[in-house]
Amino acid sequence: MTAVLGRGTCGGHVTLLFTVEDIDEDPLKQGSLGAGLCLNDGAEAIARGELGDYSLEVKLLDGNGDSKMFQQVLDLLSEEISAISDYSWEVAIRNKLPSSQGFGMSAAGAIAAASAFQRALGLPHEESFRRSLAIAHMVERQNSTGLGDVTALAAGGIERRLRPGSPYSGTELLNGPGHSEGWTEDIPAVLAWRANPGRHTSEYIDDDNWKESITVAGRKQMEKLSEGPWNSSRWGELLDSAEKFSKLSGLSDDASRSELVEIGKKATLRAGLDSKTAVLLCMLGESIAIVQRDLSKEISLENLLSELTEDGLEATLTHVGPLS
C-alpha cells in the first residue's frame, strides 16, 4: 500500500515579557501581549499515513515532548480536513530544544506536526502553515501550555504581540484576533537551563495572583514597546524592558531564577563578555537567554557554552530565526 509522507518544521520561541489575556471564553481570543525572540532551532515532524482505520502512533525520537498533544493536533485537523480520518498515521518528532523550559516547544511541536500531516496530503504550503498556527493555538489553550507563542511564531524574528488571540481563524484563514509584528537579523543567542524542568506554565497563567502581577508588569512595558515602528532600532529598548519586566512581575525571584541569572552573569564575566551581553530570563522556564547588547558589533558567544556547563547548566547556541 502506498504511503503518504510529509515534513514540517518550526523554530522555538523565547518570551521575554508578556501579559495574561484569558478573560474571553473563546480560546481563539485568548493569548497575550508581549515580546520575544523566535529561534532557528525548534521542532521537526515527519508524518506518514496509510489508508486504513484512523489512528496515530507518536515516536518521540529524543524522548522529549508530550505524545497526547499530537493526538489533539490530529483530531482538530480531522474536523477541518475530512481526508485526515481516512488514514492510519505515524508521526516522528525531533526536538532540538528541551520541553517545559520556556523555549516554546509545545507550540513549535504542534505547528510542525500539523504542517507535516497536511503536507502529506499535498495541501498548499501557505494554507497548511496558517491552519497549523490556528490548530496549535487551540491546543496550547486546551493544555494551558502557552499563551502567545503561536502568535509570536506567526511573525517570526524579534516579535511584539499587539493583540491577543490566534493569528488565524475561520474557514478562509485570512487573519485572526491576534496580531504580531517582527523584524530579524542574524543574532546569536546562548540558551541555558537546568536539567530538570521547573514548574509547569499552567501554574503561573492559571493562578490569579501570578496573572495579576505578570499582566500589570507586562502592560507597563508594552505601553512603550507597542508604540512606533518595530525594527532593529528598538533592540536596546527591548532588552531594557525585559529586565524590568522580570523584576516587576516577581518572576526573577521565583523558583531560583535569580540564581540562574547570576550564574549567567558570572559566566559572561569569566568569558570577558559581561559588558557586551544581556542575561535575560526565558518565560516561563528555569532558563536564560544570553544575547549581545550592541547589534553593530559582531561578537562570538561560543566560549559561554563551556562556562555555563561547568556551572551545572545545559547550554546551546542558536540564532534568531527569519520572519515567518
Backbone as CSV, one residue per row, in Angstrom:
resi,resn,N_x,N_y,N_z,CA_x,CA_y,CA_z,C_x,C_y,C_z
1,MET,0.842,-1.190,0.000,0.000,0.000,0.000,0.882,1.247,0.000
2,THR,0.567,2.191,-0.860,1.354,3.413,-0.973,1.114,4.322,0.238
3,ALA,2.197,4.779,0.815,2.104,5.677,1.965,2.254,7.121,1.514
4,VAL,1.680,8.033,2.279,1.871,9.461,2.052,2.811,9.987,3.134
5,LEU,3.701,10.895,2.740,4.699,11.414,3.661,4.686,12.934,3.641
6,GLY,4.930,13.521,4.792,5.018,14.972,4.884,5.962,15.385,5.994
7,ARG,6.575,16.547,5.828,7.525,17.051,6.822,7.143,18.466,7.228
8,GLY,7.284,18.754,8.498,7.031,20.098,8.996,8.098,20.503,9.987
9,THR,8.461,21.762,9.991,9.439,22.277,10.951,8.931,23.591,11.535
10,CYS,9.413,23.898,12.720,9.084,25.182,13.333,10.112,25.483,14.406
11,GLY,10.624,26.690,14.403,11.561,27.103,15.428,10.872,27.356,16.752
12,GLY,11.657,27.384,17.816,11.132,27.681,19.135,10.950,29.173,19.339
13,HIS,10.580,29.533,20.554,10.314,30.941,20.870,10.617,31.206,22.338
14,VAL,11.303,32.301,22.599,11.586,32.744,23.960,10.759,33.992,24.245
15,THR,9.873,33.901,25.212,9.119,35.066,25.651,9.961,35.843,26.660
16,LEU,10.123,37.129,26.425,10.899,37.981,27.328,10.000,38.786,28.263
17,LEU,8.797,39.094,27.810,7.811,39.775,28.658,6.436,39.525,28.078
18,PHE,5.416,39.513,28.946,4.089,39.148,28.453,3.010,39.559,29.438
19,THR,1.770,39.447,28.980,0.593,39.610,29.818,-0.248,38.347,29.689
20,VAL,-1.188,38.167,30.598,-2.129,37.046,30.527,-3.490,37.606,30.157
21,GLU,-3.951,37.296,28.943,-5.224,37.800,28.431,-6.134,36.605,28.155
22,ASP,-6.812,36.117,29.219,-7.613,34.894,29.072,-9.029,35.052,29.605
23,ILE,-9.514,36.293,29.711,-10.854,36.516,30.254,-11.932,36.051,29.288
24,ASP,-11.725,36.274,27.996,-12.715,35.868,26.996,-12.874,34.345,27.010
25,GLU,-14.117,33.866,26.949,-14.363,32.429,26.976,-13.943,31.737,25.683
26,ASP,-13.826,32.492,24.605,-13.421,31.926,23.318,-11.900,31.787,23.297
27,PRO,-11.377,30.549,23.230,-9.920,30.369,23.238,-9.221,31.037,22.058
28,LEU,-9.952,31.265,20.962,-9.355,31.964,19.823,-8.966,33.393,20.180
29,LYS,-9.648,33.968,21.174,-9.384,35.343,21.571,-8.498,35.445,22.802
30,GLN,-8.104,34.320,23.365,-7.195,34.303,24.497,-5.756,34.364,24.009
31,GLY,-4.867,34.895,24.823,-3.466,34.966,24.425,-2.707,35.926,25.300
32,SER,-1.800,36.681,24.704,-1.013,37.634,25.483,-0.478,38.742,24.591
33,LEU,-0.235,39.871,25.220,0.604,40.906,24.643,2.023,40.614,25.110
34,GLY,3.015,41.114,24.387,4.371,40.865,24.837,5.377,40.956,23.720
35,ALA,6.571,40.440,24.001,7.658,40.479,23.022,8.645,39.369,23.322
36,GLY,9.391,38.964,22.298,10.360,37.890,22.499,11.149,37.577,21.249
37,LEU,11.828,36.442,21.281,12.737,36.014,20.224,12.256,34.708,19.612
38,CYS,12.022,34.684,18.316,11.783,33.437,17.597,13.135,32.864,17.184
39,LEU,13.271,31.547,17.271,14.572,30.893,17.144,14.671,30.034,15.887
40,ASN,15.913,29.839,15.434,16.146,28.902,14.328,15.856,27.474,14.756
41,ASP,16.342,27.089,15.915,16.189,25.717,16.384,14.822,25.506,17.008
42,GLY,14.263,24.324,16.783,12.947,24.041,17.336,12.561,22.598,17.138
43,ALA,11.440,22.359,16.450,10.896,21.019,16.292,10.814,20.636,14.819
44,GLU,10.995,19.339,14.569,10.814,18.758,13.240,9.864,17.579,13.359
45,ALA,8.925,17.474,12.431,7.970,16.373,12.427,7.950,15.711,11.053
46,ILE,7.967,14.389,11.044,7.801,13.604,9.820,6.544,12.758,9.991
47,ALA,5.542,12.985,9.134,4.275,12.254,9.217,4.184,11.240,8.085
48,ARG,3.667,10.074,8.418,3.465,9.008,7.438,2.057,8.460,7.617
49,GLY,1.308,8.387,6.519,-0.059,7.882,6.586,-0.319,6.791,5.575
50,GLU,-1.119,5.801,5.988,-1.593,4.759,5.086,-3.111,4.681,5.202
51,LEU,-3.783,4.451,4.092,-5.232,4.306,4.127,-5.610,3.186,5.086
52,GLY,-6.538,3.486,5.974,-6.934,2.500,6.978,-7.680,3.154,8.116
53,ASP,-7.820,2.424,9.213,-8.540,2.934,10.369,-7.800,4.124,10.970
54,TYR,-8.556,5.144,11.304,-7.999,6.379,11.871,-7.306,6.082,13.198
55,SER,-6.005,6.409,13.237,-5.220,6.182,14.456,-3.934,6.986,14.343
56,LEU,-3.207,7.060,15.449,-1.934,7.788,15.457,-0.943,7.100,16.374
57,GLU,0.256,6.877,15.854,1.390,6.421,16.665,2.419,7.544,16.689
58,VAL,2.829,7.928,17.882,3.777,9.024,18.053,5.127,8.460,18.474
59,LYS,6.174,8.888,17.766,7.540,8.499,18.123,8.315,9.756,18.505
60,LEU,8.676,9.869,19.772,9.493,10.986,20.242,10.954,10.549,20.133
61,LEU,11.641,11.019,19.107,12.948,10.478,18.771,14.008,10.770,19.827
62,ASP,13.779,11.788,20.631,14.728,12.082,21.703,14.069,11.989,23.078
63,GLY,12.882,11.377,23.128,12.182,11.229,24.392,11.715,12.534,24.990
64,ASN,11.593,13.541,24.187,11.345,14.892,24.674,10.046,15.415,24.067
65,GLY,8.987,15.500,24.890,7.724,16.000,24.374,6.531,15.295,24.996
66,ASP,5.340,15.677,24.542,4.082,15.162,25.081,3.305,14.484,23.962
67,SER,3.204,13.160,24.008,2.534,12.411,22.949,1.075,12.805,22.813
68,LYS,0.415,13.076,23.932,-1.017,13.409,23.902,-1.288,14.619,23.029
69,MET,-0.388,15.585,23.040,-0.590,16.817,22.292,-0.755,16.550,20.801
70,PHE,-0.020,15.579,20.263,-0.059,15.323,18.821,-1.366,14.655,18.405
71,GLN,-1.953,13.878,19.314,-3.287,13.348,19.040,-4.305,14.478,18.997
72,GLN,-4.163,15.456,19.891,-5.049,16.623,19.866,-4.924,17.370,18.540
73,VAL,-3.700,17.540,18.079,-3.468,18.224,16.799,-4.176,17.488,15.669
74,LEU,-3.992,16.170,15.620,-4.587,15.386,14.532,-6.107,15.412,14.601
75,ASP,-6.660,15.313,15.811,-8.123,15.325,15.955,-8.712,16.654,15.485
76,LEU,-8.079,17.757,15.838,-8.572,19.062,15.397,-8.447,19.216,13.886
77,LEU,-7.360,18.701,13.321,-7.209,18.740,11.866,-8.294,17.931,11.174
78,SER,-8.639,16.773,11.743,-9.632,15.904,11.108,-11.011,16.549,11.067
79,GLU,-11.267,17.496,11.992,-12.544,18.206,11.985,-12.629,19.175,10.814
80,GLU,-11.498,19.608,10.300,-11.471,20.569,9.201,-11.130,19.916,7.860
81,ILE,-10.374,18.832,7.906,-9.945,18.139,6.680,-10.410,16.692,6.789
82,SER,-11.485,16.346,6.125,-12.096,15.019,6.296,-11.153,13.888,5.893
83,ALA,-10.271,14.149,4.922,-9.374,13.093,4.436,-8.406,12.624,5.516
84,ILE,-8.143,13.432,6.519,-7.259,13.028,7.621,-7.751,11.724,8.244
85,SER,-9.081,11.591,8.389,-9.666,10.436,9.073,-9.609,9.158,8.248
86,ASP,-9.202,9.244,6.985,-9.112,8.059,6.124,-7.798,7.313,6.298
87,TYR,-6.909,7.845,7.151,-5.554,7.293,7.251,-5.212,6.839,8.664
88,SER,-4.342,5.854,8.688,-3.647,5.449,9.905,-2.299,6.147,9.890
89,TRP,-1.992,6.910,10.942,-0.852,7.821,10.921,0.261,7.422,11.888
90,GLU,1.459,7.767,11.475,2.615,7.774,12.373,3.248,9.161,12.267
91,VAL,3.747,9.666,13.378,4.489,10.916,13.326,5.724,10.785,14.206
92,ALA,6.862,11.147,13.641,8.131,11.134,14.372,8.509,12.573,14.682
93,ILE,8.792,12.842,15.950,9.086,14.191,16.410,10.513,14.270,16.932
94,ARG,11.244,15.249,16.431,12.592,15.513,16.956,12.653,16.959,17.433
95,ASN,12.915,17.139,18.711,13.038,18.468,19.300,14.507,18.803,19.526
96,LYS,14.929,19.956,19.038,16.311,20.381,19.218,16.513,21.153,20.514
97,LEU,15.417,21.495,21.182,15.470,22.173,22.469,14.565,21.426,23.441
98,PRO,14.817,21.524,24.748,14.007,20.783,25.719,12.620,21.384,25.898
99,SER,11.685,20.528,26.270,10.330,20.983,26.573,10.264,21.541,27.992
100,SER,9.241,22.334,28.238,8.949,22.867,29.578,10.081,23.696,30.156
101,GLN,10.814,24.406,29.277,11.908,25.235,29.750,11.825,26.665,29.224
102,GLY,10.655,27.058,28.726,10.498,28.424,28.260,10.965,28.662,26.847
103,PHE,11.059,27.610,26.034,11.518,27.745,24.658,10.400,27.547,23.636
104,GLY,9.155,27.553,24.088,8.013,27.465,23.176,7.927,26.168,22.404
105,MET,8.405,25.070,23.002,8.487,23.835,22.232,7.150,23.133,22.046
106,SER,6.192,23.361,22.938,4.873,22.774,22.696,4.228,23.428,21.478
107,ALA,4.355,24.739,21.369,3.829,25.435,20.187,4.569,24.995,18.929
108,ALA,5.896,24.953,18.996,6.697,24.555,17.835,6.359,23.138,17.387
109,GLY,6.215,22.224,18.345,5.894,20.840,18.010,4.524,20.699,17.389
110,ALA,3.550,21.437,17.928,2.201,21.368,17.382,2.146,21.929,15.966
111,ILE,2.841,23.030,15.743,2.868,23.631,14.399,3.563,22.703,13.409
112,ALA,4.707,22.150,13.815,5.454,21.254,12.926,4.636,20.019,12.567
113,ALA,3.975,19.431,13.563,3.190,18.221,13.305,1.989,18.526,12.415
114,ALA,1.281,19.607,12.717,0.123,19.960,11.893,0.535,20.212,10.445
115,SER,1.681,20.840,10.259,2.190,21.080,8.903,2.531,19.772,8.206
116,ALA,3.158,18.840,8.945,3.568,17.564,8.355,2.359,16.757,7.887
117,PHE,1.313,16.678,8.702,0.105,15.931,8.307,-0.506,16.526,7.039
118,GLN,-0.581,17.830,6.968,-1.201,18.478,5.813,-0.352,18.358,4.554
119,ARG,0.968,18.464,4.726,1.842,18.322,3.556,1.789,16.894,3.019
120,ALA,1.579,15.922,3.912,1.456,14.529,3.463,0.267,14.364,2.526
121,LEU,-0.756,15.167,2.727,-1.933,15.107,1.858,-1.829,16.056,0.671
122,GLY,-0.700,16.742,0.560,-0.465,17.596,-0.601,-1.130,18.952,-0.545
123,LEU,-1.518,19.412,0.647,-2.144,20.730,0.750,-1.112,21.825,0.549
124,PRO,-1.510,22.964,0.006,-0.566,24.045,-0.282,0.130,24.542,0.987
125,HIS,1.361,25.017,0.812,2.192,25.417,1.950,1.551,26.532,2.775
126,GLU,1.138,27.617,2.137,0.626,28.765,2.888,-0.646,28.398,3.640
127,GLU,-1.530,27.678,2.993,-2.759,27.234,3.650,-2.431,26.339,4.843
128,SER,-1.498,25.412,4.628,-1.114,24.487,5.697,-0.504,25.236,6.876
129,PHE,0.350,26.215,6.579,1.017,26.962,7.642,0.006,27.732,8.490
130,ARG,-0.909,28.413,7.838,-1.903,29.193,8.582,-2.795,28.290,9.423
131,ARG,-3.238,27.183,8.848,-4.074,26.266,9.613,-3.278,25.654,10.766
132,SER,-2.007,25.388,10.547,-1.165,24.834,11.615,-1.079,25.784,12.798
133,LEU,-0.950,27.074,12.514,-0.907,28.064,13.585,-2.228,28.103,14.346
134,ALA,-3.337,28.072,13.621,-4.644,28.106,14.270,-4.857,26.871,15.143
135,ILE,-4.490,25.700,14.629,-4.639,24.455,15.388,-3.739,24.475,16.619
136,ALA,-2.496,24.890,16.445,-1.544,24.910,17.556,-2.014,25.854,18.655
137,HIS,-2.585,26.993,18.286,-3.096,27.923,19.290,-4.186,27.259,20.127
138,MET,-5.100,26.546,19.476,-6.178,25.876,20.204,-5.635,24.813,21.153
139,VAL,-4.644,24.065,20.709,-4.050,23.029,21.562,-3.344,23.656,22.754
140,GLU,-2.631,24.738,22.516,-1.950,25.435,23.604,-2.946,25.896,24.669
141,ARG,-4.075,26.425,24.241,-5.067,26.905,25.204,-5.769,25.748,25.906
142,GLN,-5.996,24.648,25.205,-6.601,23.480,25.838,-5.732,22.949,26.974
143,ASN,-4.423,23.008,26.787,-3.485,22.414,27.744,-2.864,23.417,28.709
144,SER,-3.164,24.704,28.523,-2.527,25.772,29.324,-1.004,25.688,29.262
145,THR,-0.489,25.330,28.085,0.964,25.250,27.915,1.555,26.540,27.367
146,GLY,0.704,27.441,26.913,1.217,28.688,26.373,0.088,29.649,26.074
147,LEU,0.465,30.906,25.916,-0.493,31.950,25.606,-0.203,32.610,24.259
148,GLY,1.040,33.079,24.095,1.356,33.881,22.927,2.412,33.316,22.006
149,ASP,2.912,32.107,22.287,3.989,31.564,21.456,3.577,31.425,19.997
150,VAL,2.352,30.942,19.764,1.907,30.719,18.382,1.774,32.044,17.634
151,THR,1.192,33.035,18.282,1.053,34.342,17.642,2.416,34.961,17.383
152,ALA,3.354,34.751,18.298,4.725,35.230,18.092,5.353,34.564,16.876
153,LEU,5.192,33.242,16.770,5.796,32.499,15.665,5.155,32.836,14.324
154,ALA,3.940,33.374,14.357,3.302,33.823,13.112,4.036,35.005,12.515
155,ALA,4.739,35.769,13.352,5.523,36.910,12.866,6.954,36.492,12.565
156,GLY,7.589,35.804,13.519,8.986,35.401,13.365,9.945,36.491,13.796
157,GLY,11.234,36.152,13.842,12.268,37.119,14.183,12.136,37.633,15.601
158,ILE,12.413,38.915,15.780,12.187,39.601,17.050,10.765,40.126,16.997
159,GLU,9.896,39.583,17.834,8.469,39.863,17.667,7.909,40.683,18.820
160,ARG,6.836,41.420,18.489,5.991,42.017,19.517,4.547,41.645,19.217
161,ARG,3.808,41.303,20.260,2.408,40.907,20.119,1.528,42.078,20.534
162,LEU,0.772,42.591,19.590,-0.014,43.804,19.796,-1.482,43.534,20.104
163,ARG,-1.986,42.375,19.706,-3.351,41.974,20.044,-3.335,40.504,20.415
164,PRO,-4.007,40.120,21.510,-4.008,38.713,21.918,-4.926,37.867,21.052
165,GLY,-4.636,36.585,21.011,-5.507,35.662,20.295,-4.784,34.905,19.200
166,SER,-5.501,34.005,18.576,-4.947,33.211,17.478,-4.627,34.109,16.285
167,PRO,-3.488,33.880,15.627,-3.138,34.726,14.478,-4.014,34.472,13.258
168,TYR,-4.649,33.295,13.174,-5.533,32.970,12.052,-6.738,32.213,12.590
169,SER,-7.873,32.399,11.935,-9.085,31.692,12.329,-10.064,31.718,11.163
170,GLY,-11.137,30.933,11.280,-12.162,30.911,10.243,-11.804,29.999,9.086
171,THR,-12.772,29.733,8.248,-12.563,28.803,7.136,-11.599,29.347,6.095
172,GLU,-11.527,30.662,5.955,-10.640,31.258,4.951,-9.219,31.475,5.482
173,LEU,-9.051,31.421,6.812,-7.725,31.578,7.451,-7.040,32.878,7.021
174,LEU,-7.820,33.932,6.848,-7.243,35.192,6.375,-6.522,35.945,7.485
175,ASN,-7.086,35.939,8.659,-6.469,36.605,9.805,-7.140,36.096,11.067
176,GLY,-6.766,36.661,12.190,-7.377,36.250,13.445,-7.443,37.415,14.392
177,PRO,-7.972,37.202,15.572,-7.975,38.292,16.544,-6.573,38.686,16.982
178,GLY,-5.652,37.730,16.986,-4.280,38.017,17.393,-3.486,38.686,16.287
179,HIS,-2.570,39.575,16.687,-1.735,40.258,15.701,-0.336,40.464,16.275
180,SER,0.684,40.176,15.478,2.074,40.351,15.896,2.888,40.907,14.748
181,GLU,4.018,41.511,15.084,4.943,42.063,14.089,6.350,41.584,14.407
182,GLY,7.196,41.474,13.367,8.557,41.020,13.592,9.568,41.704,12.692
183,TRP,10.804,41.739,13.160,11.939,42.111,12.325,13.043,41.114,12.648
184,THR,14.031,40.985,11.784,15.028,39.960,12.045,16.423,40.377,11.609
185,GLU,17.395,39.873,12.343,18.809,39.908,11.993,19.414,38.595,12.470
186,ASP,20.595,38.283,11.980,21.254,37.035,12.383,21.930,37.246,13.739
187,ILE,21.123,37.229,14.791,21.605,37.499,16.139,21.820,36.178,16.866
188,PRO,23.040,35.895,17.349,23.257,34.668,18.113,22.646,34.775,19.500
189,ALA,22.233,33.642,20.046,21.674,33.601,21.394,22.116,32.304,22.058
190,VAL,22.687,32.409,23.236,23.012,31.225,24.038,21.837,30.968,24.977
191,LEU,21.319,29.754,24.942,20.255,29.338,25.838,20.843,28.392,26.877
192,ALA,20.485,28.585,28.135,20.989,27.723,29.206,19.844,27.408,30.155
193,TRP,19.838,26.180,30.684,18.719,25.738,31.508,19.170,24.668,32.501
194,ARG,18.373,24.508,33.541,18.589,23.425,34.500,18.130,22.112,33.870
195,ALA,18.770,21.024,34.257,18.464,19.731,33.647,17.023,19.305,33.888
196,ASN,16.477,19.587,35.069,15.107,19.191,35.384,14.171,20.378,35.232
197,PRO,13.082,20.216,34.462,12.149,21.328,34.261,11.579,21.816,35.582
198,GLY,11.270,23.090,35.628,10.686,23.663,36.827,9.174,23.517,36.816
199,ARG,8.474,24.512,37.327,7.026,24.474,37.403,6.403,24.605,36.018
200,HIS,5.265,23.929,35.839,4.559,23.972,34.561,3.994,25.372,34.336
201,THR,3.949,25.770,33.063,3.430,27.090,32.711,2.055,27.354,33.318
202,SER,1.202,26.318,33.353,-0.153,26.497,33.868,-0.166,26.942,35.321
203,GLU,0.875,26.608,36.091,0.925,27.011,37.494,1.039,28.524,37.649
204,TYR,1.434,29.203,36.598,1.504,30.659,36.610,0.288,31.282,35.927
205,ILE,0.011,30.866,34.702,-1.018,31.564,33.931,-2.425,31.206,34.383
206,ASP,-2.573,30.143,35.199,-3.879,29.801,35.749,-4.022,30.230,37.207
207,ASP,-3.020,30.897,37.748,-3.044,31.358,39.129,-3.380,32.846,39.157
208,ASP,-4.428,33.230,39.900,-4.910,34.610,39.874,-3.859,35.611,40.331
209,ASN,-3.103,35.284,41.364,-2.098,36.227,41.870,-0.973,36.432,40.870
210,TRP,-0.496,35.346,40.277,0.558,35.462,39.280,0.047,36.184,38.036
211,LYS,-1.181,35.875,37.630,-1.739,36.543,36.446,-1.752,38.054,36.625
212,GLU,-2.135,38.494,37.823,-2.213,39.934,38.056,-0.832,40.577,38.032
213,SER,0.119,39.994,38.752,1.456,40.609,38.805,2.142,40.575,37.448
214,ILE,1.975,39.480,36.707,2.566,39.363,35.371,1.929,40.378,34.420
215,THR,0.617,40.454,34.442,-0.089,41.312,33.486,0.159,42.786,33.758
216,VAL,0.185,43.189,35.030,0.480,44.580,35.361,1.871,44.956,34.868
217,ALA,2.849,44.093,35.133,4.223,44.365,34.704,4.340,44.343,33.186
218,GLY,3.665,43.389,32.536,3.740,43.288,31.082,3.105,44.457,30.373
219,ARG,1.953,44.890,30.858,1.274,46.026,30.215,2.087,47.304,30.371
220,LYS,2.741,47.463,31.508,3.570,48.653,31.712,4.682,48.730,30.678
221,GLN,5.330,47.611,30.386,6.404,47.606,29.395,5.865,47.724,27.976
222,MET,4.708,47.132,27.727,4.151,47.175,26.369,3.581,48.550,26.020
223,GLU,3.318,49.396,27.012,2.889,50.758,26.713,3.922,51.456,25.831
224,LYS,5.198,51.187,26.102,6.273,51.791,25.309,6.581,50.978,24.055
225,LEU,6.661,49.675,24.226,7.083,48.834,23.101,6.041,48.766,21.991
226,SER,4.784,49.045,22.308,3.732,48.979,21.293,3.727,50.187,20.374
227,GLU,4.377,51.254,20.787,4.355,52.486,20.006,5.492,52.530,18.983
228,GLY,5.250,53.212,17.855,6.301,53.454,16.873,6.625,52.259,16.008
229,PRO,7.532,52.435,15.046,7.933,51.330,14.164,8.676,50.258,14.942
230,TRP,8.595,49.037,14.452,9.236,47.899,15.116,10.379,47.421,14.230
231,ASN,11.618,47.763,14.613,12.790,47.404,13.824,14.005,47.317,14.742
232,SER,15.184,47.151,14.164,16.392,46.909,14.955,16.756,48.068,15.870
233,SER,16.212,49.257,15.602,16.492,50.394,16.474,15.880,50.205,17.866
234,ARG,14.970,49.226,18.018,14.283,49.002,19.294,14.952,47.925,20.133
235,TRP,16.067,47.358,19.662,16.715,46.232,20.341,17.094,46.581,21.787
236,GLY,17.784,47.669,21.978,18.191,48.062,23.320,16.998,48.301,24.233
237,GLU,15.960,48.885,23.683,14.734,49.132,24.450,14.074,47.820,24.864
238,LEU,14.091,46.828,23.964,13.524,45.521,24.282,14.287,44.861,25.426
239,LEU,15.616,44.894,25.369,16.414,44.289,26.432,16.135,44.966,27.771
240,ASP,16.058,46.273,27.764,15.774,47.029,28.984,14.398,46.664,29.538
241,SER,13.401,46.581,28.665,12.047,46.244,29.102,11.975,44.824,29.646
242,ALA,12.710,43.895,29.040,12.714,42.513,29.505,13.278,42.417,30.922
243,GLU,14.365,43.150,31.175,14.969,43.127,32.506,14.037,43.751,33.541
244,LYS,13.360,44.829,33.184,12.414,45.471,34.105,11.221,44.569,34.376
245,PHE,10.708,43.909,33.340,9.551,43.028,33.500,9.855,41.893,34.469
246,SER,11.015,41.270,34.331,11.328,40.123,35.184,11.345,40.505,36.658
247,LYS,11.744,41.736,36.951,11.779,42.195,38.339,10.399,42.641,38.814
248,LEU,9.701,43.454,38.000,8.405,43.985,38.411,7.350,42.888,38.558
249,SER,7.431,41.853,37.753,6.464,40.755,37.810,6.696,39.832,38.995
250,GLY,7.901,39.863,39.543,8.258,38.950,40.619,8.808,37.626,40.137
251,LEU,8.831,37.405,38.822,9.281,36.115,38.300,10.771,35.885,38.512
252,SER,11.560,36.960,38.566,13.003,36.784,38.754,13.325,36.269,40.153
253,ASP,12.391,36.417,41.085,12.621,35.952,42.454,12.007,34.590,42.716
254,ASP,11.336,34.020,41.736,10.625,32.759,41.930,11.409,31.592,41.336
255,ALA,11.319,30.444,42.020,11.894,29.184,41.516,13.377,29.308,41.188
256,SER,14.099,30.042,42.037,15.557,30.171,41.921,16.001,30.805,40.612
257,ARG,15.134,31.584,39.978,15.515,32.207,38.720,16.612,33.264,38.909
258,SER,16.593,33.943,40.043,17.638,34.933,40.287,19.010,34.271,40.323
259,GLU,19.045,33.045,40.842,20.313,32.298,40.865,20.770,31.978,39.442
260,LEU,19.812,31.643,38.567,20.149,31.363,37.174,20.765,32.587,36.505
261,VAL,20.166,33.739,36.730,20.695,34.968,36.137,22.100,35.244,36.641
262,GLU,22.336,35.025,37.932,23.664,35.251,38.497,24.700,34.301,37.900
263,ILE,24.294,33.054,37.690,25.197,32.091,37.045,25.556,32.582,35.644
264,GLY,24.538,33.062,34.917,24.786,33.577,33.581,25.707,34.777,33.584
265,LYS,25.513,35.686,34.518,26.342,36.884,34.586,27.787,36.541,34.944
266,LYS,27.984,35.598,35.831,29.344,35.185,36.192,30.036,34.509,35.007
267,ALA,29.241,33.748,34.239,29.808,33.096,33.054,30.249,34.132,32.027
268,THR,29.445,35.168,31.821,29.839,36.208,30.870,31.048,36.988,31.373
269,LEU,31.157,37.147,32.690,32.313,37.842,33.272,33.590,37.053,33.018
270,ARG,33.538,35.748,33.254,34.724,34.906,33.037,35.112,34.862,31.563
271,ALA,34.119,34.977,30.683,34.388,34.937,29.244,34.762,36.306,28.692
272,GLY,34.776,37.317,29.559,35.113,38.671,29.120,34.028,39.331,28.301
273,LEU,32.772,38.912,28.536,31.655,39.421,27.739,30.600,40.130,28.587
274,ASP,30.901,40.388,29.848,29.882,40.893,30.752,29.319,42.246,30.320
275,SER,30.151,43.135,29.803,29.674,44.461,29.393,29.044,44.445,28.007
276,LYS,29.212,43.334,27.285,28.736,43.256,25.901,27.454,42.442,25.751
277,THR,26.992,41.831,26.844,25.856,40.918,26.743,24.795,41.236,27.789
278,ALA,23.595,40.741,27.529,22.485,40.805,28.478,22.074,39.381,28.817
279,VAL,21.836,39.126,30.095,21.368,37.821,30.563,19.898,37.966,30.916
280,LEU,19.048,37.300,30.153,17.598,37.504,30.253,16.900,36.213,30.654
281,LEU,15.867,36.333,31.472,15.058,35.178,31.822,14.150,34.790,30.668
282,CYS,13.998,33.482,30.449,13.032,32.971,29.477,11.741,32.655,30.236
283,MET,10.641,33.128,29.716,9.351,32.932,30.382,8.583,31.786,29.719
284,LEU,8.270,30.693,30.462,8.281,30.590,31.901,9.096,29.369,32.350
285,GLY,10.262,29.155,31.809,11.048,28.021,32.240,12.012,28.399,33.339
286,GLU,12.881,27.458,33.666,14.026,27.772,34.518,15.218,27.839,33.580
287,SER,15.267,28.946,32.842,16.233,29.065,31.766,16.558,30.528,31.516
288,ILE,17.669,30.755,30.828,18.111,32.097,30.480,18.534,32.142,29.018
289,ALA,18.464,33.336,28.456,18.984,33.597,27.112,20.027,34.697,27.243
290,ILE,21.176,34.496,26.622,22.254,35.484,26.665,22.469,36.000,25.244
291,VAL,22.339,37.304,25.081,22.451,37.929,23.763,23.342,39.160,23.856
292,GLN,23.827,39.614,22.708,24.662,40.801,22.681,23.819,42.059,22.819
293,ARG,24.397,43.089,23.441,23.666,44.344,23.640,23.743,45.248,22.411
294,ASP,24.865,45.245,21.731,25.087,46.150,20.602,25.096,45.342,19.305
295,LEU,24.085,45.537,18.472,23.986,44.764,17.233,24.980,45.227,16.175
296,SER,25.597,46.370,16.378,26.537,46.881,15.376,27.910,46.231,15.496
297,LYS,28.140,45.487,16.586,29.436,44.853,16.814,29.266,43.347,16.887
298,GLU,29.929,42.654,15.988,29.821,41.202,15.944,30.695,40.579,17.032
299,ILE,30.116,39.741,17.870,30.883,39.060,18.908,30.565,37.570,18.872
300,SER,31.470,36.767,19.423,31.278,35.326,19.497,30.837,34.945,20.909
301,LEU,29.817,34.098,20.981,29.316,33.638,22.272,29.688,32.186,22.547
302,GLU,30.498,31.584,21.688,30.845,30.164,21.801,31.440,29.812,23.154
303,ASN,32.335,30.679,23.674,33.025,30.359,24.927,32.080,30.267,26.117
304,LEU,30.902,30.851,25.989,29.954,30.808,27.096,29.427,29.399,27.357
305,LEU,29.408,28.561,26.330,28.842,27.218,26.494,29.603,26.414,27.546
306,SER,30.919,26.393,27.460,31.711,25.637,28.436,31.638,26.274,29.814
307,GLU,31.571,27.602,29.870,31.465,28.284,31.161,30.158,27.906,31.863
308,LEU,29.085,27.842,31.122,27.782,27.530,31.709,27.669,26.070,32.118
309,THR,28.215,25.176,31.305,28.153,23.756,31.660,29.013,23.446,32.873
310,GLU,30.113,24.170,33.054,30.933,23.997,34.262,30.156,24.373,35.518
311,ASP,29.190,25.265,35.373,28.361,25.679,36.500,27.108,24.820,36.655
312,GLY,27.032,23.712,35.921,25.951,22.758,36.112,24.725,22.963,35.247
313,LEU,24.797,23.883,34.289,23.666,24.095,33.392,23.898,23.385,32.065
314,GLU,22.822,23.111,31.371,22.915,22.662,29.986,22.783,23.894,29.104
315,ALA,23.484,23.902,27.978,23.505,25.122,27.159,23.664,24.783,25.688
316,THR,23.159,25.669,24.848,23.307,25.530,23.399,23.344,26.906,22.765
317,LEU,23.930,26.965,21.584,23.985,28.211,20.824,23.002,28.131,19.665
318,THR,22.137,29.107,19.554,21.192,29.158,18.448,21.224,30.585,17.882
319,HIS,20.303,30.908,16.990,20.207,32.242,16.398,18.740,32.652,16.294
320,VAL,18.534,33.938,16.204,17.181,34.435,15.938,16.754,33.949,14.568
321,GLY,15.518,33.518,14.471,15.004,32.951,13.228,14.544,34.006,12.243
322,PRO,14.205,33.580,11.018,13.723,34.511,9.991,12.278,34.919,10.249
323,LEU,11.784,35.871,9.472,10.367,36.210,9.525,9.538,35.065,8.934
324,SER,8.351,34.871,9.466,7.521,33.767,9.014,6.791,34.117,7.718
